Amino acid sequence: MLVDPARGDRIVPEGFEDLHVEGEEYFYVQVKSRQEPAGDFSVREVARVLGEMWSKQSVRLREGHPDGSLVLVLERPVRGC
């Protein structure tokens, strides 16, 4: 995912997700971080976040917003993966 302001791309913080990118393509980005003592993400936690992102995407599409790629950025690894 590259953002090129010359192409008209723009990054919107705290838009539909933690940020989204508007341009020739749309990206809806959710960023998850956690402190060291909390450890790695579990598969269940990641599945929950992905489910929430998919639900938000469904609402956006019903409301007529552009379709786009869902991107999940994790600061720490997923346990067991």
DODRENKE-749078 format. One record per atom (N, C-alpha, C, O): x, y, z; residue number from 1; atom name; residue in one letter. Coordinates in steps of 0.001 Angstrom, whole numbers, m for minus. Atoms other than C-alpha are relative to their C-alpha. Layout:
! DODRENKE-749078
+---------+---------+---------+-----+----+----+
|      c1 |      c2 |      c3 |   i | at | aa |
+---------+---------+---------+-----+----+----+
|       X |       Y |       Z | NUM | CA |  A |
...
+---------+---------+---------+-----+----+----+
END
This chain:
! DODRENKE-749078
+---------+---------+---------+-----+----+----+
|      c1 |      c2 |      c3 |   i | at | aa |
+---------+---------+---------+-----+----+----+
|     857 |   m1154 |       0 |   1 |  N |  M |
|       0 |       0 |       0 |   1 | CA |  M |
|     912 |    1227 |       0 |   1 |  C |  M |
|    1600 |    1503 |     983 |   1 |  O |  M |
|    m769 |   m1225 |     100 |   2 |  N |  L |
|    1676 |    3171 |   m1198 |   2 | CA |  L |
|    m947 |    1177 |    m153 |   2 |  C |  L |
|   m1936 |    1100 |    m883 |   2 |  O |  L |
|     816 |   m1205 |      85 |   3 |  N |  V |
|     215 |    6623 |    m756 |   3 | CA |  V |
|     775 |    1038 |    m791 |   3 |  C |  V |
|    1931 |    1329 |    m485 |   3 |  O |  V |
|    m640 |    m981 |     865 |   4 |  N |  D |
|     996 |    9193 |   m3420 |   4 | CA |  D |
|    m885 |    1233 |    m100 |   4 |  C |  D |
|   m1865 |    1230 |    m845 |   4 |  O |  D |
|     820 |   m1210 |      56 |   5 |  N |  P |
|    m375 |   12698 |   m2832 |   5 | CA |  P |
|    m113 |     571 |   m1416 |   5 |  C |  P |
|   m1113 |    1213 |   m1740 |   5 |  O |  P |
|      49 |    m497 |    1379 |   6 |  N |  A |
|     476 |   13542 |   m6479 |   6 | CA |  A |
|   m1137 |    m669 |    m776 |   6 |  C |  A |
|   m1670 |     m86 |   m1720 |   6 |  O |  A |
|    1110 |     722 |     637 |   7 |  N |  R |
|   m2141 |   10940 |   m7501 |   7 | CA |  R |
|   m1338 |     393 |     606 |   7 |  C |  R |
|   m2394 |       3 |     107 |   7 |  O |  R |
|    1237 |    m381 |    m671 |   8 |  N |  G |
|   m4664 |   12477 |   m5162 |   8 | CA |  G |
|    m327 |    m869 |    1198 |   8 |  C |  G |
|   m1402 |    m737 |    1782 |   8 |  O |  G |
|     228 |     835 |   m1181 |   9 |  N |  D |
|   m4298 |    9877 |   m2405 |   9 | CA |  D |
|      54 |     867 |    1250 |   9 |  C |  D |
|     785 |    1856 |    1313 |   9 |  O |  D |
|     m98 |    m685 |   m1292 |  10 |  N |  R |
|   m4929 |   11038 |    1120 |  10 | CA |  R |
|    m256 |    m981 |    1123 |  10 |  C |  R |
|   m1013 |   m1941 |     978 |  10 |  O |  R |
|     156 |     807 |   m1205 |  11 |  N |  I |
|   m4692 |    9512 |    4572 |  11 | CA |  I |
|    m945 |     746 |     926 |  11 |  C |  I |
|    m751 |    1932 |    1195 |  11 |  O |  I |
|     976 |    m602 |    m899 |  12 |  N |  V |
|   m7637 |   10164 |    6883 |  12 | CA |  V |
|     135 |    m677 |    1368 |  12 |  C |  V |
|    m306 |   m1814 |    1533 |  12 |  O |  V |
|    m113 |     601 |   m1327 |  13 |  N |  P |
|   m6782 |    9570 |   10569 |  13 | CA |  P |
|   m1353 |     m25 |     697 |  13 |  C |  P |
|   m2165 |     891 |     569 |  13 |  O |  P |
|    1239 |     150 |    m767 |  14 |  N |  E |
|   m9585 |    8306 |   12779 |  14 | CA |  E |
|   m1231 |     197 |    m871 |  14 |  C |  E |
|   m2222 |     794 |    m449 |  14 |  O |  E |
|    1153 |     m38 |     903 |  15 |  N |  G |
|  m11888 |    8025 |    9779 |  15 | CA |  G |
|    m916 |   m1164 |     305 |  15 |  C |  G |
|   m1501 |   m1238 |    1385 |  15 |  O |  G |
|     859 |    1161 |    m207 |  16 |  N |  F |
|  m13787 |    4786 |    9336 |  16 | CA |  F |
|     665 |   m1042 |     899 |  16 |  C |  F |
|     m21 |   m1838 |    1541 |  16 |  O |  F |
|    m775 |     875 |    m896 |  17 |  N |  E |
|  m11038 |    2872 |   11176 |  17 | CA |  E |
|    1029 |     906 |     682 |  17 |  C |  E |
|     832 |    2118 |     760 |  17 |  O |  E |
|   m1045 |    m853 |    m581 |  18 |  N |  D |
|   m7862 |    4041 |   12934 |  18 | CA |  D |
|     494 |     993 |   m1047 |  18 |  C |  D |
|     834 |    2133 |    m731 |  18 |  O |  D |
|    m261 |    m884 |    1126 |  19 |  N |  L |
|   m7076 |    5467 |    9521 |  19 | CA |  L |
|    m534 |    m672 |   m1245 |  19 |  C |  L |
|    m706 |   m1890 |   m1288 |  19 |  O |  L |
|     305 |     589 |    1295 |  20 |  N |  H |
|   m8173 |    5011 |    5976 |  20 | CA |  H |
|     669 |     822 |   m1080 |  20 |  C |  H |
|     926 |    2014 |    m909 |  20 |  O |  H |
|    m677 |    m616 |    1125 |  21 |  N |  V |
|   m6547 |    5791 |    2653 |  21 | CA |  V |
|    m994 |     111 |   m1134 |  21 |  C |  V |
|   m1625 |    m872 |   m1521 |  21 |  O |  V |
|     886 |    m255 |    1135 |  22 |  N |  E |
|   m8561 |    7355 |    m143 |  22 | CA |  E |
|     857 |     320 |   m1217 |  22 |  C |  E |
|    1811 |    1092 |   m1122 |  22 |  O |  E |
|    m714 |    m264 |    1246 |  23 |  N |  G |
|   m7320 |    7361 |   m3720 |  23 | CA |  G |
|    m537 |    m915 |   m1078 |  23 |  C |  G |
|   m1728 |   m1225 |   m1094 |  23 |  O |  G |
|     420 |     958 |    1025 |  24 |  N |  E |
|   m7414 |    5055 |   m6723 |  24 | CA |  E |
|    m535 |   m1266 |     659 |  24 |  C |  E |
|   m1472 |   m1896 |     170 |  24 |  O |  E |
|     453 |    1124 |    m812 |  25 |  N |  E |
|   m7789 |    2316 |   m4141 |  25 | CA |  E |
|    m284 |     517 |    1404 |  25 |  C |  E |
|     295 |    1512 |    1841 |  25 |  O |  E |
|     308 |    m350 |   m1389 |  26 |  N |  Y |
|   m9268 |    2504 |    m655 |  26 | CA |  Y |
|     528 |   m1098 |     911 |  26 |  C |  Y |
|     440 |   m2284 |     591 |  26 |  O |  Y |
|    m477 |     922 |   m1023 |  27 |  N |  F |
|   m7710 |     894 |    2424 |  27 | CA |  F |
|    m555 |     473 |    1338 |  27 |  C |  F |
|    m476 |    1655 |    1673 |  27 |  O |  F |
|     513 |    m293 |   m1336 |  28 |  N |  Y |
|   m9336 |     728 |    5852 |  28 | CA |  Y |
|     915 |    m728 |     984 |  28 |  C |  Y |
|     946 |   m1958 |    1019 |  28 |  O |  Y |
|   m1096 |     538 |    m806 |  29 |  N |  V |
|   m6580 |     231 |    8441 |  29 | CA |  V |
|    m338 |      91 |    1482 |  29 |  C |  V |
|    m691 |    1153 |    1993 |  29 |  O |  V |
|     154 |      85 |   m1450 |  30 |  N |  Q |
|   m6956 |    m886 |   12043 |  30 | CA |  Q |
|    1379 |    m365 |     563 |  30 |  C |  Q |
|    2001 |   m1323 |     102 |  30 |  O |  Q |
|   m1312 |     224 |    m600 |  31 |  N |  V |
|   m3789 |    m726 |   14190 |  31 | CA |  V |
|    m202 |    m419 |    1451 |  31 |  C |  V |
|    m892 |     258 |    2213 |  31 |  O |  V |
|     101 |     497 |   m1380 |  32 |  N |  K |
|   m3489 |   m2755 |   17392 |  32 | CA |  K |
|    1392 |    m117 |     596 |  32 |  C |  K |
|    2292 |    m718 |      10 |  32 |  O |  K |
|   m1266 |     110 |    m709 |  33 |  N |  S |
|    m675 |   m2391 |   19881 |  33 | CA |  S |
|    m288 |    m446 |    1423 |  33 |  C |  S |
|   m1424 |    m392 |    1892 |  33 |  O |  S |
|     139 |     379 |   m1410 |  34 |  N |  R |
|     m69 |   m3649 |   23377 |  34 | CA |  R |
|    1347 |      48 |     675 |  34 |  C |  R |
|    2391 |    m103 |      40 |  34 |  O |  R |
|   m1207 |     m82 |    m806 |  35 |  N |  Q |
|    2442 |   m3306 |   26161 |  35 | CA |  Q |
|     643 |   m1385 |     123 |  35 |  C |  Q |
|     m35 |   m2405 |       1 |  35 |  O |  Q |
|    m767 |    1248 |    m126 |  36 |  N |  E |
|    5136 |   m5961 |   26647 |  36 | CA |  E |
|    m618 |    m986 |    1004 |  36 |  C |  E |
|    m718 |   m2173 |     694 |  36 |  O |  E |
|     537 |     959 |    m977 |  37 |  N |  P |
|    3560 |   m7451 |   29830 |  37 | CA |  P |
|   m1257 |    m734 |    m493 |  37 |  C |  P |
|   m1553 |   m1829 |     m14 |  37 |  O |  P |
|    1226 |     638 |     496 |  38 |  N |  A |
|     348 |   m8242 |   27904 |  38 | CA |  A |
|     310 |   m1178 |    m919 |  38 |  C |  A |
|    m550 |   m2029 |   m1145 |  38 |  O |  A |
|    m390 |    1116 |     854 |  39 |  N |  G |
|    2256 |  m10592 |   25604 |  39 | CA |  G |
|    m560 |     119 |   m1410 |  39 |  C |  G |
|   m1084 |    1158 |   m1813 |  39 |  O |  G |
|     446 |      47 |    1393 |  40 |  N |  D |
|    1380 |  m11619 |   22066 |  40 | CA |  D |
|   m1522 |     m53 |     m83 |  40 |  C |  D |
|   m2201 |    m339 |     904 |  40 |  O |  D |
|    1437 |      91 |     245 |  41 |  N |  F |
|   m2100 |  m11484 |   20552 |  41 | CA |  F |
|    m402 |   m1471 |    m119 |  41 |  C |  F |
|     369 |   m2286 |    m624 |  41 |  O |  F |
|     514 |    1352 |     196 |  42 |  N |  S |
|   m4192 |  m14641 |   20690 |  42 | CA |  S |
|    m751 |     m48 |   m1328 |  42 |  C |  S |
|   m1175 |     985 |   m1847 |  42 |  O |  S |
|     762 |     174 |    1234 |  43 |  N |  V |
|   m5864 |  m16046 |   17592 |  43 | CA |  V |
|   m1432 |     505 |     212 |  43 |  C |  V |
|   m2014 |    1120 |    m681 |  43 |  O |  V |
|    1368 |    m440 |    m310 |  44 |  N |  R |
|   m9219 |  m15357 |   19279 |  44 | CA |  R |
|    m114 |    1526 |     m51 |  44 |  C |  R |
|   m1079 |    2059 |    m599 |  44 |  O |  R |
|      20 |   m1470 |      34 |  45 |  N |  E |
|   m8366 |  m11659 |   19765 |  45 | CA |  E |
|      55 |     526 |   m1430 |  45 |  C |  E |
|    m673 |    1452 |   m1789 |  45 |  O |  E |
|    m133 |    m432 |    1388 |  46 |  N |  V |
|   m7313 |  m11295 |   16139 |  46 | CA |  V |
|   m1287 |    m295 |    m770 |  46 |  C |  V |
|   m1743 |     529 |   m1562 |  46 |  O |  V |
|    1265 |     347 |     670 |  47 |  N |  A |
|  m10439 |  m13097 |   14929 |  47 | CA |  A |
|   m1107 |     981 |     376 |  47 |  C |  A |
|   m1910 |    1360 |    m477 |  47 |  O |  A |
|    1005 |    m968 |    m441 |  48 |  N |  R |
|  m12604 |  m10735 |   17006 |  48 | CA |  R |
|     182 |    1336 |    m717 |  48 |  C |  R |
|    m790 |    1926 |   m1190 |  48 |  O |  R |
|    m270 |   m1278 |     666 |  49 |  N |  V |
|  m10912 |   m7644 |   15542 |  49 | CA |  V |
|    m362 |     m91 |   m1482 |  49 |  C |  V |
|    m969 |     829 |   m2032 |  49 |  O |  V |
|     330 |     170 |    1418 |  50 |  N |  L |
|  m11232 |   m9014 |   11994 |  50 | CA |  L |
|   m1518 |     m34 |    m205 |  50 |  C |  L |
|   m2025 |     527 |   m1177 |  50 |  O |  L |
|    1463 |      34 |      80 |  51 |  N |  G |
|  m14929 |   m9731 |   12613 |  51 | CA |  G |
|    m601 |    1389 |     130 |  51 |  C |  G |
|   m1532 |    1740 |    m595 |  51 |  O |  G |
|     470 |   m1380 |    m169 |  52 |  N |  E |
|  m15463 |   m6166 |   13842 |  52 | CA |  E |
|     279 |     831 |   m1249 |  52 |  C |  E |
|    m557 |    1630 |   m1672 |  52 |  O |  E |
|    m348 |    m740 |    1216 |  53 |  N |  M |
|  m13656 |   m4790 |   10790 |  53 | CA |  M |
|    m951 |    m374 |   m1138 |  53 |  C |  M |
|   m1408 |     493 |   m1882 |  53 |  O |  M |
|     907 |     461 |    1060 |  54 |  N |  W |
|  m15807 |   m6915 |    8464 |  54 | CA |  W |
|   m1402 |     577 |     201 |  54 |  C |  W |
|   m2058 |     973 |    m762 |  54 |  O |  W |
|    1320 |    m575 |    m294 |  55 |  N |  S |
|  m18984 |   m5718 |   10207 |  55 | CA |  S |
|     m54 |    1475 |    m377 |  55 |  C |  S |
|   m1033 |    1927 |    m970 |  55 |  O |  S |
|     m54 |   m1412 |     366 |  56 |  N |  K |
|  m17940 |   m2079 |    9804 |  56 | CA |  K |
|       7 |     167 |   m1517 |  56 |  C |  K |
|    m626 |    1076 |   m2054 |  56 |  O |  K |
|     m55 |     m57 |    1464 |  57 |  N |  Q |
|  m17153 |   m2742 |    6138 |  57 | CA |  Q |
|   m1391 |    m231 |    m588 |  57 |  C |  Q |
|   m1783 |     452 |   m1534 |  57 |  O |  Q |
|    1354 |     282 |     486 |  58 |  N |  S |
|  m20630 |   m4191 |    5603 |  58 | CA |  S |
|    m891 |    1231 |     150 |  58 |  C |  S |
|   m1666 |    1550 |    m752 |  58 |  O |  S |
|     785 |   m1216 |    m229 |  59 |  N |  V |
|  m22199 |   m1054 |    7117 |  59 | CA |  V |
|     413 |    1079 |    m999 |  59 |  C |  V |
|    m443 |    1737 |   m1591 |  59 |  O |  V |
|    m479 |   m1013 |     952 |  60 |  N |  R |
|  m20006 |    1220 |    4977 |  60 | CA |  R |
|    m568 |    m254 |   m1390 |  60 |  C |  R |
|   m1030 |     674 |   m2054 |  60 |  O |  R |
|     493 |     333 |    1340 |  61 |  N |  L |
|  m21032 |    m617 |    1809 |  61 | CA |  L |
|   m1499 |     257 |    m114 |  61 |  C |  L |
|   m1962 |     779 |   m1128 |  61 |  O |  L |
|    1448 |    m265 |      17 |  62 |  N |  R |
|  m24740 |    m458 |    2711 |  62 | CA |  R |
|    m299 |    1493 |     m59 |  62 |  C |  R |
|   m1299 |    1914 |    m641 |  62 |  O |  R |
|     194 |   m1452 |     m12 |  63 |  N |  E |
|  m24351 |    3285 |    3274 |  63 | CA |  E |
|     543 |     677 |   m1259 |  63 |  C |  E |
|     463 |    1898 |   m1392 |  63 |  O |  E |
|    m468 |    m548 |    1269 |  64 |  N |  G |
|  m22785 |    3715 |    m180 |  64 | CA |  G |
|    1433 |     508 |     m19 |  64 |  C |  G |
|    1838 |    1186 |    m964 |  64 |  O |  G |
|   m1408 |    m400 |      m6 |  65 |  N |  H |
|  m19168 |    4302 |     845 |  65 | CA |  H |
|     799 |    m933 |    m903 |  65 |  C |  H |
|     363 |   m2053 |   m1168 |  65 |  O |  H |
|    m799 |     830 |     903 |  66 |  N |  P |
|  m16409 |    2982 |   m1438 |  66 | CA |  P |
|     474 |   m1296 |     661 |  66 |  C |  P |
|     782 |   m1333 |    1853 |  66 |  O |  P |
|    m572 |    1265 |    m436 |  67 |  N |  D |
|  m15316 |    m629 |   m1145 |  67 | CA |  D |
|    1500 |     194 |     124 |  67 |  C |  D |
|    2071 |    1064 |    m534 |  67 |  O |  D |
|   m1444 |    m103 |    m148 |  68 |  N |  G |
|  m11739 |   m1120 |     m50 |  68 | CA |  G |
|     559 |   m1203 |     722 |  68 |  C |  G |
|    m179 |   m2036 |    1250 |  68 |  O |  G |
|    m698 |    1094 |    m678 |  69 |  N |  S |
|   m9176 |   m3491 |    1363 |  69 | CA |  S |
|      51 |     264 |    1494 |  69 |  C |  S |
|     278 |    1394 |    1928 |  69 |  O |  S |
|    m128 |     m74 |   m1453 |  70 |  N |  L |
|   m9208 |   m4193 |    5088 |  70 | CA |  L |
|    1434 |    m379 |     360 |  70 |  C |  L |
|    1955 |   m1387 |    m116 |  70 |  O |  L |
|   m1389 |     233 |    m397 |  71 |  N |  V |
|   m5753 |   m3993 |    6685 |  71 | CA |  V |
|      71 |      31 |    1522 |  71 |  C |  V |
|    m354 |     998 |    2154 |  71 |  O |  V |
|    m207 |      60 |   m1446 |  72 |  N |  L |
|   m4938 |   m5083 |   10231 |  72 | CA |  L |
|    1501 |       4 |     250 |  72 |  C |  L |
|    2221 |    m854 |    m261 |  72 |  O |  L |
|   m1410 |    m114 |    m347 |  73 |  N |  V |
|   m1549 |   m3995 |   11617 |  73 | CA |  V |
|     115 |    m337 |    1483 |  73 |  C |  V |
|    m517 |     304 |    2322 |  73 |  O |  V |
|    m223 |     423 |   m1373 |  74 |  N |  L |
|    m402 |   m5763 |   14791 |  74 | CA |  L |
|    1429 |     337 |     403 |  74 |  C |  L |
|    2374 |      52 |    m333 |  74 |  O |  L |
|   m1317 |    m366 |    m497 |  75 |  N |  E |
|    2497 |   m4453 |   16861 |  75 | CA |  E |
|     764 |   m1232 |     482 |  75 |  C |  E |
|    1994 |   m1260 |     446 |  75 |  O |  E |
|    m636 |    1209 |    m543 |  76 |  N |  R |
|    3174 |   m7892 |   18328 |  76 | CA |  R |
|    m496 |   m1214 |    m797 |  76 |  C |  R |
|   m1515 |   m1130 |   m1483 |  76 |  O |  R |
|     416 |    1206 |     730 |  77 |  N |  P |
|    2970 |  m11424 |   16891 |  77 | CA |  P |
|   m1285 |    m613 |     570 |  77 |  C |  P |
|   m1771 |    m223 |    1631 |  77 |  O |  P |
|    1150 |     793 |    m425 |  78 |  N |  V |
|      17 |  m13786 |   17149 |  78 | CA |  V |
|     542 |   m1307 |     566 |  78 |  C |  V |
|    1305 |   m2010 |     m97 |  78 |  O |  V |
|    m477 |    1238 |    m634 |  79 |  N |  R |
|     639 |  m16652 |   19577 |  79 | CA |  R |
|    m301 |   m1210 |    m860 |  79 |  C |  R |
|   m1426 |   m1379 |   m1330 |  79 |  O |  R |
|     202 |    1256 |     707 |  80 |  N |  G |
|    1122 |  m19949 |   17807 |  80 | CA |  G |
|      33 |     125 |   m1514 |  80 |  C |  G |
|    m179 |    m863 |   m2216 |  80 |  O |  G |
|     m31 |    m174 |    1466 |  81 |  N |  C |
|    1445 |  m18466 |   14315 |  81 | CA |  C |
|    1384 |     388 |    m463 |  81 |  C |  C |
|    1604 |     578 |   m1660 |  81 |  O |  C |
+---------+---------+---------+-----+----+----+
END
